[in-house]
Amino acid sequence: MKNVIEVKNLEKYYGQFKALNKISFNVKEGEILGLLGPNGSGKSTTINCLLSLLNYQGGSIKIFGENMTADSYDIKAKIGIVFQDVAVFDELTVYENIDYFCGLYIKDKDIRKTYVEEAIELVSLNDFRNFRPKKLSGGLLRRLNIACGVAHKPSLLFLDEPTVAVDPQSRNNILEGIKKLNQSGTTVIYTTHYMEEVEMICNRIIIIDKGEIIASGTKEEQ
């Protein structure tokens, strides 16, 4: 399988503090790669560098075989992003939120309607489609956040600790949804500090601590 992401000697500083110390790794097409590490280990910094949301001081990043920059709009159109912080519109319903974010990429109304319905089904929000976010529990909000990030059917999906502070039912629903997305062909990068989550869904694991990769391999090798 070809590499969807290639990272070589990535370095990131915050002032004098070295947040990432020459890390290198690849992500193969069709896999779920888990980035595992404690809070402050460099997981989110790595994701933000990959997405060109942060400048970095050394190394290179290629996504879909091309150098990733802030202006790589064609590449970004193939990417879905679900951040740890929920980012939805309070004045819109569940359906309207998903439709809005999907519409940033999918202009055909009939196709978009199908995609939105599939995203709602994926995260089991059909009973809440007409609710506004303030009426949703924390777990349901997380599920809405994911639906907004995946409705346009990205080839590559970044999930940054999507199960933080959610109830067990929502957590299991989220993990099952991620597996379904992967089975449909989406490559997934999943950050977490929960070992049991990467064991449940990831094909391969990279463990990061203090800005360095300290171990990598399949879950059987860890």
Secondary structure, 3 states (H helix, E strand, C coil): CCEEEEEEEEEEEECCEEEEEEEEEEEECCCEEEEECCCCCCHHHHHHHHCCCCCCCEEEEEECCEECCCCCHHHHCCEEEECCCCCCCCCCCHHHHHHHHHHCCCCCHHHHHHHHHHHHHHCCCHHHCCCCHHHCCHHHHHHHHHHHHHCCCCCEEEEECCCCCCCHHHHHHHHHHHHHHHHCCCEEEEEECCHHHHHHHCCEEEEEECCEEEEEEECCCC
